[in-house]
């Protein structure tokens, strides 16, 4: 039995291709949801099975912790014994978890040989080996992914660079390069968007904004810079906004200031609609992680409002720009991207060809 333990929407989005590949081969799997995010709409949109068990009631808002880091860490620690007990009851063949969240780290520890010295299952980290080089950028994601890699038997790496990172750390887990399942997810989403007949926004050119990193939204100074950068955009903006981001903008007094521009605010939209929105945009402004990978799959320029990135492969493609939150530098990038002279350079996607899920299932069912 293959068991998925997932907590957030981003984790599920990147595991949906693996679930669908298993279903295609008529292989049953068990799905445990930690409850970090509400995922039921995503499950129904992509027509994968609902969780067999949910450990905590999912929140109705977009963030369970609303920038309260101590609350998040305590929640994550409580997950570990719950996961350990469940797995010893289920006795799976493989335990799969993804990414860099608290759910990921808790699952890696709870399913590890450290706490289960006589276990017969293999625990596998999907998207292993990402590194920003700083434990505080992003926080706590950089710590979570290092914990997950340290306690995993199998390390499914998405790129050549992630393989190199894992080899440098001399980890015990078996390293397997498979590509990034986000490419698979984007291709599935575009197909579904076309089947649903989704329409493009009325504007021929527009920008998509997505801001939610804790190290940014908790800092008034960083949010001031982000607001200044966004005010430098001349094109219309679509910004599906996270609850905690909006709360922080209001707290710091920036929310009213942003109402003066050409910004179309909305609550978060479903993933298929968001991919379609990105597919038809001119460029992206974000501090997120997966969106950097999606930008490469969609061939859309992406401005990163961060000090560091763990997706360093994208910086060599010519369409991902790490700004260090430098307002003047970022405005020059915006001017460049809004110029008629800018053309998307040719590049090979470092995250693969959209067949990562097939390689993962091939490996665990060999």
C-alpha positions as semicolon CSV with decimal commas, in nm:
position;residue;x (nm);y (nm);z (nm)
1;X;0,000;0,000;0,000
2;X;0,128;0,346;-0,096
3;X;0,035;0,615;0,158
4;X;0,034;0,991;0,095
5;X;0,057;1,224;0,394
6;X;-0,013;1,582;0,286
7;X;-0,111;1,905;0,458
8;X;-0,131;2,199;0,219
9;X;-0,283;2,280;-0,117
10;X;0,064;2,317;-0,271
11;X;0,161;1,967;-0,154
12;X;-0,155;1,815;-0,298
13;X;-0,120;2,004;-0,628
14;X;0,222;1,847;-0,680
15;X;0,107;1,501;-0,574
16;X;-0,208;1,493;-0,788
17;X;-0,012;1,373;-1,096
18;X;0,131;1,085;-0,891
19;X;-0,217;0,995;-0,761
20;X;-0,357;1,003;-1,114
21;X;-0,073;0,785;-1,242
22;X;-0,149;0,530;-0,970
23;X;-0,520;0,539;-1,057
24;X;-0,434;0,495;-1,425
25;X;-0,247;0,175;-1,333
26;X;-0,530;0,067;-1,099
27;X;-0,302;0,082;-0,794
28;X;-0,478;0,169;-0,468
29;X;-0,335;0,428;-0,232
30;X;-0,414;0,561;0,114
31;X;-0,448;0,937;0,168
32;X;-0,388;1,102;0,506
33;X;-0,456;1,477;0,533
34;X;-0,299;1,664;0,825
35;X;-0,551;1,948;0,797
36;X;-0,299;2,229;0,749
37;X;-0,508;2,373;0,461
38;X;-0,858;2,308;0,335
39;X;-0,813;2,092;0,023
40;X;-1,160;1,955;-0,056
41;X;-1,221;2,189;-0,352
42;X;-0,887;2,088;-0,503
43;X;-0,970;1,719;-0,460
44;X;-1,299;1,767;-0,642
45;X;-1,159;1,990;-0,918
46;X;-0,900;1,728;-1,011
47;X;-1,123;1,428;-0,935
48;X;-0,883;1,244;-0,705
49;X;-0,996;1,053;-0,397
50;X;-1,086;1,238;-0,079
51;X;-0,863;1,178;0,224
52;X;-0,915;0,845;0,399
53;X;-0,842;1,020;0,728
54;X;-0,798;1,384;0,838
55;X;-0,590;1,447;1,150
56;X;-0,710;1,802;1,225
57;X;-1,014;1,996;1,109
58;X;-0,893;2,214;0,817
59;X;-0,926;2,595;0,859
60;X;-1,186;2,789;0,660
61;X;-0,937;3,071;0,596
62;X;-0,628;3,041;0,375
63;X;-0,379;3,022;0,662
64;X;-0,416;2,810;0,977
65;X;-0,153;3,007;1,169
66;X;-0,189;3,369;1,047
67;X;0,187;3,445;1,090
68;X;0,197;3,301;1,446
69;X;0,515;3,093;1,409
70;X;0,518;2,950;1,765
71;X;0,164;2,817;1,716
72;X;0,269;2,656;1,387
73;X;0,573;2,481;1,536
74;X;0,370;2,344;1,830
75;X;0,109;2,209;1,587
76;X;0,380;2,043;1,378
77;X;0,536;1,872;1,681
78;X;0,196;1,732;1,782
79;X;0,162;1,573;1,438
80;X;0,465;1,348;1,476
81;X;0,325;1,091;1,726
82;X;-0,012;1,089;1,546
83;X;0,159;1,002;1,217
84;X;0,381;0,738;1,378
85;X;0,085;0,559;1,537
86;X;-0,116;0,564;1,214
87;X;0,164;0,423;1,002
88;X;0,229;0,141;1,246
89;X;-0,138;0,053;1,219
90;X;-0,154;0,080;0,837
91;X;0,189;-0,079;0,768
92;X;0,228;0,070;0,416
93;X;0,496;-0,021;0,161
94;X;0,583;0,341;0,084
95;X;0,505;0,672;0,256
96;X;0,509;0,973;0,023
97;X;0,522;1,337;0,135
98;X;0,608;1,652;-0,049
99;X;0,790;1,981;-0,020
100;X;0,883;2,198;0,275
101;X;0,589;2,252;0,507
102;X;0,543;2,167;0,874
103;X;0,334;1,869;0,763
104;X;0,627;1,753;0,547
105;X;0,883;1,775;0,826
106;X;0,651;1,608;1,078
107;X;0,576;1,324;0,837
108;X;0,944;1,267;0,757
109;X;1,027;1,236;1,127
110;X;0,713;1,039;1,218
111;X;0,773;0,785;0,940
112;X;1,151;0,763;0,989
113;X;1,371;0,480;1,109
114;X;1,461;0,694;1,411
115;X;1,110;0,653;1,555
116;X;1,034;0,324;1,381
117;X;1,355;0,117;1,398
118;X;1,183;-0,202;1,279
119;X;0,974;-0,046;1,003
120;X;0,944;-0,222;0,670
121;X;0,816;0,071;0,466
122;X;1,026;0,323;0,272
123;X;0,955;0,689;0,336
124;X;1,008;0,915;0,034
125;X;1,043;1,291;-0,001
126;X;0,912;1,436;-0,326
127;X;1,095;1,753;-0,433
128;X;1,406;1,677;-0,228
129;X;1,727;1,879;-0,241
130;X;1,600;2,236;-0,278
131;X;1,827;2,480;-0,092
132;X;1,831;2,858;-0,055
133;X;2,148;2,852;0,154
134;X;1,983;3,038;0,442
135;X;1,784;2,893;0,732
136;X;1,581;3,215;0,759
137;X;1,501;3,270;0,389
138;X;1,241;3,130;0,353
139;X;1,145;3,049;0,713
140;X;1,051;2,790;0,828
141;X;1,046;2,619;0,487
142;X;1,424;2,590;0,451
143;X;1,442;2,412;0,787
144;X;1,147;2,185;0,705
145;X;1,295;2,064;0,377
146;X;1,633;1,990;0,536
147;X;1,462;1,788;0,809
148;X;1,259;1,599;0,547
149;X;1,569;1,512;0,344
150;X;1,763;1,405;0,654
151;X;1,499;1,150;0,762
152;X;1,397;1,007;0,421
153;X;1,487;0,669;0,268
154;X;1,420;0,789;-0,087
155;X;1,494;1,139;-0,216
156;X;1,304;1,222;-0,536
157;X;1,502;1,517;-0,674
158;X;1,345;1,756;-0,928
159;X;1,663;1,882;-1,101
160;X;2,037;1,842;-1,153
161;X;2,106;2,114;-0,896
162;X;1,894;1,945;-0,630
163;X;2,084;1,620;-0,691
164;X;2,412;1,807;-0,640
165;X;2,283;1,962;-0,316
166;X;2,188;1,622;-0,176
167;X;2,519;1,464;-0,273
168;X;2,712;1,746;-0,101
169;X;2,525;1,678;0,224
170;X;2,606;1,305;0,202
171;X;2,259;1,198;0,312
172;X;2,169;0,832;0,364
173;X;1,861;0,835;0,141
174;X;1,870;0,701;-0,215
175;X;1,874;0,993;-0,462
176;X;1,651;0,957;-0,768
177;X;1,621;1,238;-1,023
178;X;1,266;1,244;-1,162
179;X;1,191;1,606;-1,260
180;X;0,932;1,824;-1,087
181;X;0,570;1,711;-1,075
182;X;0,462;2,076;-1,098
183;X;0,520;2,052;-1,475
184;X;0,280;1,757;-1,485
185;X;0,028;1,957;-1,275
186;X;0,046;2,260;-1,505
187;X;-0,018;2,046;-1,813
188;X;-0,315;1,875;-1,646
189;X;-0,454;2,215;-1,536
190;X;-0,425;2,370;-1,883
191;X;-0,613;2,076;-2,032
192;X;-0,890;2,108;-1,773
193;X;-0,906;2,487;-1,822
194;X;-0,967;2,438;-2,194
195;X;-1,226;2,167;-2,130
196;X;-1,407;2,400;-1,891
197;X;-1,396;2,680;-2,149
198;X;-1,235;2,931;-1,915
199;X;-1,214;3,280;-2,064
200;X;-0,916;3,513;-2,065
201;X;-0,936;3,842;-1,871
202;X;-1,056;4,134;-2,080
203;X;-0,713;4,303;-2,074
204;X;-0,466;4,197;-2,342
205;X;-0,178;4,269;-2,105
206;X;-0,182;4,237;-1,727
207;X;0,029;4,131;-1,429
208;X;-0,043;3,861;-1,170
209;X;0,068;3,931;-0,811
210;X;0,099;3,671;-0,533
211;X;0,252;3,765;-0,194
212;X;0,237;3,551;0,121
213;X;0,585;3,466;0,259
214;X;0,598;3,503;0,638
215;X;0,935;3,677;0,638
216;X;0,784;3,943;0,410
217;X;0,436;3,998;0,546
218;X;0,551;4,006;0,911
219;X;0,788;4,296;0,833
220;X;0,649;4,647;0,790
221;X;0,969;4,758;0,617
222;X;0,957;4,475;0,365
223;X;0,588;4,532;0,299
224;X;0,658;4,902;0,243
225;X;0,911;4,807;-0,027
226;X;0,671;4,557;-0,183
227;X;0,397;4,821;-0,201
228;X;0,639;5,068;-0,363
229;X;0,740;4,806;-0,619
230;X;0,382;4,717;-0,705
231;X;0,293;5,084;-0,744
232;X;0,560;5,096;-1,017
233;X;0,361;4,856;-1,237
234;X;0,184;5,039;-1,520
235;X;-0,026;4,746;-1,644
236;X;-0,348;4,628;-1,479
237;X;-0,289;4,387;-1,189
238;X;-0,479;4,075;-1,083
239;X;-0,409;3,986;-0,720
240;X;-0,591;3,689;-0,563
241;X;-0,493;3,769;-0,206
242;X;-0,427;3,551;0,100
243;X;-0,615;3,637;0,420
244;X;-0,296;3,686;0,621
245;X;-0,144;3,914;0,354
246;X;-0,453;4,135;0,353
247;X;-0,457;4,148;0,733
248;X;-0,094;4,257;0,744
249;X;-0,145;4,524;0,475
250;X;-0,433;4,662;0,680
251;X;-0,232;4,642;1,003
252;X;0,058;4,839;0,852
253;X;-0,170;5,097;0,688
254;X;-0,091;5,002;0,325
255;X;-0,426;4,851;0,221
256;X;-0,597;5,184;0,147
257;X;-0,290;5,302;-0,045
258;X;-0,318;5,005;-0,283
259;X;-0,684;5,081;-0,360
260;X;-0,573;5,381;-0,567
261;X;-0,409;5,175;-0,844
262;X;-0,529;4,944;-1,118
263;X;-0,541;4,639;-0,892
264;X;-0,816;4,380;-0,923
265;X;-0,819;4,219;-0,577
266;X;-1,007;3,895;-0,524
267;X;-1,013;3,611;-0,272
268;X;-0,791;3,315;-0,365
269;X;-0,915;3,138;-0,678
270;X;-0,892;2,766;-0,755
271;X;-0,570;2,628;-0,899
272;X;-0,700;2,564;-1,251
273;X;-0,824;2,923;-1,277
274;X;-0,496;3,053;-1,133
275;X;-0,288;2,862;-1,389
276;X;-0,513;2,997;-1,665
277;X;-0,470;3,351;-1,527
278;X;-0,091;3,306;-1,530
279;X;-0,094;3,143;-1,874
280;X;-0,240;3,459;-2,027
281;X;-0,053;3,725;-1,826
282;X;0,243;3,942;-1,929
283;X;0,453;3,870;-1,621
284;X;0,432;3,767;-1,255
285;X;0,533;3,932;-0,928
286;X;0,563;3,695;-0,632
287;X;0,749;3,587;-0,322
288;X;0,620;3,230;-0,354
289;X;0,801;2,906;-0,427
290;X;0,603;2,688;-0,666
291;X;0,500;2,986;-0,876
292;X;0,864;3,021;-0,983
293;X;0,848;2,669;-1,126
294;X;0,508;2,731;-1,284
295;X;0,645;3,043;-1,452
296;X;0,907;2,829;-1,628
297;X;0,650;2,571;-1,740
298;X;0,430;2,854;-1,873
299;X;0,727;3,058;-2,009
300;X;0,620;3,368;-1,816
301;X;0,870;3,620;-1,668
302;X;0,866;3,613;-1,289
303;X;0,989;3,885;-1,051
304;X;1,086;3,741;-0,711
305;X;1,037;3,973;-0,414
306;X;1,276;3,780;-0,193
307;X;1,630;3,795;-0,060
308;X;1,708;3,435;-0,163
309;X;1,546;3,152;-0,355
310;X;1,568;2,775;-0,328
311;X;1,463;2,750;-0,695
312;X;1,795;2,877;-0,825
313;X;1,768;2,689;-1,154
314;X;1,519;2,946;-1,281
315;X;1,763;3,236;-1,243
316;X;1,967;3,100;-1,535
317;X;1,674;3,091;-1,778
318;X;1,650;3,466;-1,832
319;X;1,288;3,491;-1,712
320;X;1,321;3,460;-1,332
321;X;1,457;3,770;-1,157
322;X;1,566;3,766;-0,791
323;X;1,539;4,125;-0,668
324;X;1,658;4,118;-0,307
325;X;1,364;4,357;-0,248
326;X;1,567;4,638;-0,405
327;X;1,300;4,885;-0,515
328;X;1,505;5,067;-0,780
329;X;1,643;4,746;-0,933
330;X;1,297;4,587;-0,940
331;X;1,147;4,890;-1,113
332;X;1,413;4,856;-1,383
333;X;1,310;4,492;-1,432
334;X;0,944;4,600;-1,453
335;X;1,035;4,862;-1,714
336;X;1,227;4,598;-1,909
337;X;0,939;4,348;-1,903
338;X;0,683;4,610;-2,005
339;X;0,899;4,723;-2,299
340;X;0,800;4,610;-2,647
341;X;1,164;4,510;-2,703
342;X;1,157;4,230;-2,444
343;X;1,128;3,879;-2,586
344;X;1,114;3,550;-2,397
345;X;1,455;3,384;-2,442
346;X;1,483;3,020;-2,546
347;X;1,562;2,788;-2,256
348;X;1,526;2,426;-2,151
349;X;1,304;2,381;-1,848
350;X;1,535;2,254;-1,569
351;X;1,236;2,081;-1,406
352;X;1,175;1,836;-1,684
353;X;0,920;1,726;-1,940
354;X;0,599;1,664;-1,747
355;X;0,664;1,291;-1,690
356;X;0,790;1,311;-1,331
357;X;0,487;1,127;-1,190
358;X;0,543;0,834;-1,426
359;X;0,908;0,806;-1,314
360;X;0,810;0,818;-0,946
361;X;0,548;0,544;-0,983
362;X;0,784;0,335;-1,197
363;X;1,041;0,353;-0,918
364;X;0,817;0,266;-0,624
365;X;0,639;-0,018;-0,807
366;X;0,945;-0,183;-0,964
